[in-house]
Every structure is written in C-alpha cells, then in structure tokens.
C-alpha cells in the first residue's frame, strides 16, 4: 500500500480565506450602508436635556396612534428620538419592533426632512394595526412635517 501524504494549507492561507469569506457577508446591522441611509449617532437624540427641550418647545403632528413632537434646531439635519412608554406598549419585544419600524421609515425620509428634532410617541392602539399602515402613517407624518416647516 502506498499512502499519499496530503498537505494541509498553510495557516496564513486559511486565515486569508476566512477574511475573504467574512468580507463577502453583509451585516444585517448595516442597512442601507451603501446608499447613505444609515442611522448614525448624530441623527439621534441621546441626552435627557435634548428630549426635555423638545417636550417644552414643540409643535405636534398626530393621528390616532402616533404623535410626533417637532422642534426647530440649529443643527445640520433632522434628529430622531423615541418616548415609547411601557404603560402604552407593555412588552419590550413590541416596543423594539416599533422602534425598528420607525428608524427604517426615518432612514428613508431623512434626506427630505428639514433640520428639526423629532420625538415619536405612541398610543396602545398602534398594536392593533399592521406594519403597512404604520409605514403609511409615518409617511403622512413626514410629509406633514415638511409642509409645516415650509410655511414657517
């Protein structure tokens, strides 16, 4: 019997193959990364004082389920924050799903929106409607905000 000795690839070749495969994968967290539709930190309201300013000086855009508080800002573009009460949406899974839908809608509309701070609040009736109606409602809100800002 003759045994043929099969060589294992060198360690650096294996490492290069892993890196190449990893670069081919698309991360689900980088939605719209190539199209300029990301949601970086500068597009978010992050501090309590920023939220308080919006709650104090705002105008509202509301329907039966969603209320968006809008405040003029001196910044470059729109910034988004959420105030989704546990009393209104009791389960964290539901709150997080709504936030994902809101972020996605904001990502798509951010280039049309004026430089404003926006805070989204919801009522519990939002759980009774489907994601398509939520998306349509948000689109109406974005258009309403754009029209309102053009007037002022």
Beta strands, then each sheet from edge to edge (+ up, - down):
strand 1: 59-62
strand 2: 66-72
strand 3: 79-82
strand 4: 116-122
sheet 1: 1+ 2- 4+ 3+
end
